[in-house]
Amino acid sequence: MPAQDITQISYRYAKERVDTLNSQEVEGLIRESFPYSAKGVKTELRTTDQPYKKIPRFDEFWLLMEGRPDGLIAVFRPFMGGIEAEYTSAPPPTHGRRNYAAYIVSMTAGVEIVPITAVRDFREIANYRECAKGSDLWRLSKAGQGTLSAMINGTQIYGFDPNNFEVCLRTDVAYRSSSFVAALVFDILIGSGQRDFSSYLVDKESFVRSRYHHEAWTHTAQDRLEKILQEQPPEIQKAFWNALMSLREMPLKRNRLKDLLVGYVGLEKTTNFFKDLGKLLQTGSIAHVKLDPYQ
């Protein structure tokens, strides 16, 4: 549940709707509902240094979920379908757990950076739906355990400049700079390996969210994230800052998060996360940037 003054993420539906769901209702569908349609895709992580060479990919299923209203779009990422081993410093079978751990931090703090996510297994879907052999629903039933996330309804804030062969911030998309800084700080804190800038989306209210966290706690491309943060105005969304402060001031919340994280990323990485969080809250600085909580 989002902390006070944190705007909930806007999620995508198969059709434009006025009766969209609140966070608790979306969470209920993600945790308990079953898909009635599936499309298997290979999602590419586009890097900028070698734009014409083979790039890393991972497996996803885009799903339409049952419920009221039908048609919530969700993304299922099998634990065994991570980024190919030659492109990552983290074992591919751990990517789903890292992705879920990023959601745990977002959810427990109440910062609404990462979309609502649950660990699911659709091997019993044939009991609820007809799955023709070879269809994407049938393939989903063979995929085993993975993470299911609601799909953010947003627009990428980065685009590729073909003239300079580089990714840059789009000038045709408006976003709240203080919310982008919040997303960057969140990803730096959890070492979220944001090598692909299509992870950053801006919603209809101009808040920035991030969606790819397969390499959380690996600190992949950390220097690039820090450089981007240093190029932004130092104002950070005040509600986000207050939500992080609550982790320090509310021992029950902090201890709950510690217990959950240890189970997904281990004691050492959990300990380092809380050390970095404590340093951030004490100094108000991260990546050599002095932050200014901004309303």
Stockholm file with secondary structure:
# STOCKHOLM 1.0

chainA/1-295         MPAQDITQISYRYAKERVDTLNSQEVEGLIRESFPYSAKGVKTELRTTDQPYKKIPRFDEFWLLMEGRPDGLIAVFRPFMGGIEAEYTSAPPPTHGRRNYAAYIVSMTAGVEIVPITAVRDFREIANYRECAKGSDLWRLSKAGQGTLSAMINGTQIYGFDPNNFEVCLRTDVAYRSSSFVAALVFDILIGSGQRDFSSYLVDKESFVRSRYHHEAWTHTAQDRLEKILQEQPPEIQKAFWNALMSLREMPLKRNRLKDLLVGYVGLEKTTNFFKDLGKLLQTGSIAHVKLDPYQ
#=GR chainA/1-295 SS CCCTTCCCCCBCBSSCCSSCCCHHHHHHHHHHCCEEEEEEEEEECCCSSSTTSCCCEEEEEEEEECSSSTTEEEEEEETTCCSCGGGCSSCGGGHHHHHHHHHHHHHHHTCCCSCCEEEEECTTGGGTSCCCTTSHHHHHHTSCEEEEEECBCCEESEEEETTTTEEEECSSCCCCHHHHHHHHHHHHHTTCCCCCGGGEEECTTSCEEECCCTTTTTTTTHHHHHHHHHTSCSEEEHHHHHHHHHHHHCHHHHHHHHHHHHHHHCHHHHHHHHHHHHHHHHHSEETTEECEEEC
#=GC SS_cons         CCCTTCCCCCBCBSSCCSSCCCHHHHHHHHHHCCEEEEEEEEEECCCSSSTTSCCCEEEEEEEEECSSSTTEEEEEEETTCCSCGGGCSSCGGGHHHHHHHHHHHHHHHTCCCSCCEEEEECTTGGGTSCCCTTSHHHHHHTSCEEEEEECBCCEESEEEETTTTEEEECSSCCCCHHHHHHHHHHHHHTTCCCCCGGGEEECTTSCEEECCCTTTTTTTTHHHHHHHHHTSCSEEEHHHHHHHHHHHHCHHHHHHHHHHHHHHHCHHHHHHHHHHHHHHHHHSEETTEECEEEC
//
